[in-house]
Amino acid sequence: MTQSARSNAAVEVFEEAASSYDRIGVSFFGPFGAELVGRAGIRPGDRVLDVGCGRGAVLFPAADATGPTGRVTGIDLAPAMVRLTEQDARRLGLTQVDVRVDDAQQPDFPPGTFDAVLAGLVVFLLPEPQQALRTYARLLRPSGRLAISTFAAQDAAFTAATEALAGHLPANQPRPSPTADPFADERTITATMAEAGLVVAASTEHRIESRFRDVGHWMEWMWSRGGRALLRHIPPQRHDAATADAAQALEAARVPGGGVSLTTAIRITVAVPHADAASVAT
Ligand SMILES: C[S@@+](CC[C@H](N)C(=O)[O-])C[C@H]1O[C@@H](n2cnc3c(N)ncnc32)[C@H](O)[C@@H]1O
């Protein structure tokens, strides 16, 4: 699959998931988004860009931080995400928020527009992440900062359950395969930022425990987020068997009362433009 086909497939998955994304009663994107905004040091009156805004887990805390004198623009390539998030912003009366369809790979704004560019759990989905970071560096004002979140560690039971599901993919469906990850760890992220003309100012890890009523609730959550990319390729006649295998893998994460508890760690990296950023090749 080419880079751009992979990107289109990723957006298609989120387009399908938009109405349930972060709306099924699991603590995950909300607290991670709030943490990202907290780390970005946004001030009242700031001009902020949130790339890959989804349903606003980052956008809405950012709007709280800028207050009505600031401006927060959310962009996403999935039109349903944009439509629903725009509706939520209007319902909340947030006049400082606007949401539009635009590509996080190459956001369409003049250089030096923003005090902060935020990217919650999205940069690793982009076809050319290093190039996107170079663009974000150019969009920042001289005192601006980029804050991104990336996955640091998955719960072992989550990984086992996902592998159990992948075992039910048709033989001709490519398995998720490890590729070179420019956001694999703190050292790699620092190097990736440097290539984009950015200097890491802070790097912190954050853990969230997510609780699920049962395995059915976990499957519902998987359909509502990026996990849908895997589930949509499992033939319907294999869904029951796939769920049973995932349930077995999730036994290790059972809590008293029958629920499931999974802990996920993300890394939040805040970076600022290097003094020589203007000379970084694009
Ligand atoms: C994992 S979600 C994260 C959403 C949100 N930032 C949050 O923290 O909940 C990734 C989002 O990025 C969007 N996305 C993926 N590729 C994109 C691209 N090239 N341009 C803009 N948005 C993109 C998806 O549509 C989806 O809404």
The ligand as an SDF file (V2000), in Angstrom:
LIG
                    3D

 27 29  0  0  0  0  0  0  0  0999 V2000
   -6.5740    9.1000   17.0320 C   0  0  0  0  0  0  0  0  0  0  0  0
   -7.5640   10.4230   16.4490 S   0  0  0  0  0  0  0  0  0  0  0  0
   -7.0870   11.7310   17.5840 C   0  0  0  0  0  0  0  0  0  0  0  0
   -8.1460   12.7940   17.6630 C   0  0  0  0  0  0  0  0  0  0  0  0
   -7.9130   13.8540   18.7410 C   0  0  0  0  0  0  0  0  0  0  0  0
   -6.6970   14.6120   18.5010 N   0  0  0  0  0  0  0  0  0  0  0  0
   -7.8820   13.2100   20.1120 C   0  0  0  0  0  0  0  0  0  0  0  0
   -6.8620   13.3370   20.8050 O   0  0  0  0  0  0  0  0  0  0  0  0
   -8.8820   12.5580   20.4650 O   0  0  0  0  0  0  0  0  0  0  0  0
   -6.7800   10.9110   14.9540 C   0  0  0  0  0  0  0  0  0  0  0  0
   -7.5620   11.9770   14.1810 C   0  0  0  0  0  0  0  0  0  0  0  0
   -6.7070   12.4470   13.1360 O   0  0  0  0  0  0  0  0  0  0  0  0
   -7.4560   12.5620   11.9470 C   0  0  0  0  0  0  0  0  0  0  0  0
   -6.5290   12.4540   10.8250 N   0  0  0  0  0  0  0  0  0  0  0  0
   -5.8410   11.3830   10.3730 C   0  0  0  0  0  0  0  0  0  0  0  0
   -5.0710   11.7230    9.3250 N   0  0  0  0  0  0  0  0  0  0  0  0
   -5.2790   13.0470    9.1120 C   0  0  0  0  0  0  0  0  0  0  0  0
   -4.7610   13.9990    8.1850 C   0  0  0  0  0  0  0  0  0  0  0  0
   -3.8780   13.6550    7.2300 N   0  0  0  0  0  0  0  0  0  0  0  0
   -5.1890   15.2800    8.2770 N   0  0  0  0  0  0  0  0  0  0  0  0
   -6.0860   15.6650    9.2240 C   0  0  0  0  0  0  0  0  0  0  0  0
   -6.6090   14.8050   10.1220 N   0  0  0  0  0  0  0  0  0  0  0  0
   -6.2030   13.5210   10.0690 C   0  0  0  0  0  0  0  0  0  0  0  0
   -8.4830   11.4510   12.0130 C   0  0  0  0  0  0  0  0  0  0  0  0
   -9.5840   11.7180   11.1700 O   0  0  0  0  0  0  0  0  0  0  0  0
   -8.8270   11.4730   13.5000 C   0  0  0  0  0  0  0  0  0  0  0  0
   -9.8830   12.3630   13.7670 O   0  0  0  0  0  0  0  0  0  0  0  0
  1  2  1  0
  2  3  1  0
  2 10  1  0
  3  4  1  0
  4  5  1  0
  5  6  1  0
  5  7  1  0
  7  8  2  0
  7  9  1  0
 10 11  1  0
 11 12  1  0
 11 26  1  0
 12 13  1  0
 13 14  1  0
 13 24  1  0
 14 15  1  0
 14 23  1  0
 15 16  2  0
 16 17  1  0
 17 18  1  0
 17 23  2  0
 18 19  1  0
 18 20  2  0
 20 21  1  0
 21 22  2  0
 22 23  1  0
 24 25  1  0
 24 26  1  0
 26 27  1  0
M  CHG  2   2   1   9  -1
M  END
$$$$
